[in-house]
Amino acid sequence: MELQRIQLSNQAPLFGLCPAASNRINTIFMSTYFAGGTLGTFLSGAAWAHFGWPGVVAAGALLSAASLSLTLLSGK
């Protein structure tokens, strides 16, 4: 249930951009959401296979830093 609330809070601002294109916006959002989850799973699995828990933690820290950087550079 909590994840649904988080997902809806992430989607809500996007639907305000162009209400007439809500289906297309949702398709892009869900495709990007899936691709991000897939990439995170792949990277954490590869990190685990090569470096164990320290590698998984490092991969998580790098992905978090990349997300923070994108947020700061976007000016939001």
Secondary structure, DSSP 8 states (H G I E B T S, - for coil): -HHHHHHHHHHHHHHTT-GGGHHHHHHHHHHHHHHHHHHHHHHHHHHHHHH-HHHHHHHHHHHHHHHHHHHHHHT-
